[in-house]
Amino acid sequence: MTTLLPGPDTVAQERRLVTELPGPRSRELAARRSAAVTSAVGSVLPVYVERASGGVVVDVDGNSFIDLGSGIAVTNVGHAAPEVVAAVQAQVAAFSHTCFMVGPYEGYVAVAEELDRLTPGDHEKRSALFNTGAEAVENAVKVARVATGRSAVVVFDHAYHGRTNLTMALTAKNMPYKNGFGPFAGEVYRVPMSYPYRDAPGTTGEQAAARAFDLIETQIGARNVAAVLIEPIQGEGGFVVPAPGFLAALSEWCRRSGAVFIADEVQTGFCRTGAWFASEHEGVVPDLVATAKGIAGGMPLAGVTGRAELMDAVHTGGLGGTYGGNPVACAAALATIRTMREQDLNAAARAIEATMLPRLHAIAERTGVVGDVRGRGAMLAVELVEPGTTEPDSALTNAISKACHAEGVITLTAGTHSNVLRFLPPLVIGQDLLTEGLDVLDAAFDAHAGK
């Protein structure tokens, strides 16, 4: 069944391939790109996008793709969500920029109020707005260092936190994120993550945390730690969900030692996992929360929200930026959050999980190349390995992802060893469209697994 979503450019919610991939217009744009854009910037798809709506992306040749990536967990409310489009248009017509540090405006304040309400915990909070997830993480670290008077930051294996100099240091994976870009910022220390698939069998969250604490206390010193920074579910690292109790143990250690517990909810936030924030699944209340991606329906916006006494410890003028909390992005964020509430997209994410997990487990049982199926809500993944082993199979992962692309389904890869297929469908995706996307995934596994 084909569904039409409302909007100025109505897009049929269907997969439809009308040319070879890439088509002639995409090939023309690729030629222009090679002459104008540095080769240092890569792209997943070989086609060029013309429009998108709901759960579908349409290229310049008229091919329609089922989107299981959401622009890397950004378009949680769907592409061109009507309320977001209307809010952006109205705000652009009013004013597009004054810089909040020069001429403040209500939209920034309203977004901060929403973040203060939505993030975990009922303590008094304050927020600051930025442009990207990397900026949010970097500013959270700045807040922690000022508030504690300490400098060391503890991060984890497989972590991804961004591409600035500091956030590259915080990120674990070398290629393509760090290779050749050093030297990096100092006072960053890495400890083992709770990774149930690859930890010793039976390792509990508390045991994995104790392993990390031993390294922190012996090699860094608890009194030197300004912050412990973690993604409640790791993103680029492969959608690693720590064992139950791991996050809570980290939070409690921070409370005892005087360190700040920072949750990087850039990819996990805003209904993606079936809760407003992934920390909620473990009953954890972070001291600071970094947000971005799904916050504004595709507009660039990020935030740091945390305990009032921490956020207000920074001197006036110490946080900010020319475009941080841009009024158009703030209008989009407020419309995005309203849409999430009105459509109960947390429930939608849980429904997506209920549809996808049985299909992913069936693929694992049938093919023998899936070592682990994991995730929460609409943030799910399969880790591919050589049959009968735990050896990562990045070549197979890439082949299956490209096979999906060739059949009109957008998929993404991840993982320290690039052997994880990750799925981030828009939370508004129709059931028929999601099922068809999974059918294509099934066929890709059947065509390539075991070869």
Secondary structure as UniProt FT lines:
FT   STRAND          3..5
FT   STRAND          11..13
FT   HELIX           24..36
FT   TURN            39..40
FT   STRAND          49..54
FT   STRAND          56..59
FT   TURN            60..61
FT   STRAND          64..67
FT   HELIX           70..73
FT   TURN            76..77
FT   HELIX           82..94
FT   TURN            100..102
FT   HELIX           106..118
FT   STRAND          125..130
FT   HELIX           133..148
FT   STRAND          152..156
FT   TURN            157..158
FT   HELIX           165..170
FT   TURN            175..180
FT   STRAND          188..191
FT   TURN            196..198
FT   TURN            201..202
FT   HELIX           205..215
FT   HELIX           216..220
FT   HELIX           222..224
FT   STRAND          225..230
FT   TURN            235..238
FT   TURN            244..245
FT   HELIX           246..257
FT   STRAND          260..264
FT   TURN            266..273
FT   HELIX           278..282
FT   STRAND          288..291
FT   HELIX           293..296
FT   TURN            297..298
FT   STRAND          302..307
FT   HELIX           308..311
FT   TURN            312..313
FT   TURN            316..317
FT   TURN            324..325
FT   HELIX           327..343
FT   HELIX           345..367
FT   STRAND          370..376
FT   TURN            377..378
FT   STRAND          379..385
FT   TURN            387..388
FT   HELIX           394..406
FT   TURN            407..408
FT   STRAND          409..410
FT   STRAND          412..414
FT   TURN            416..417
FT   STRAND          420..423
FT   TURN            427..428
FT   HELIX           431..448
FT   TURN            449..450
//
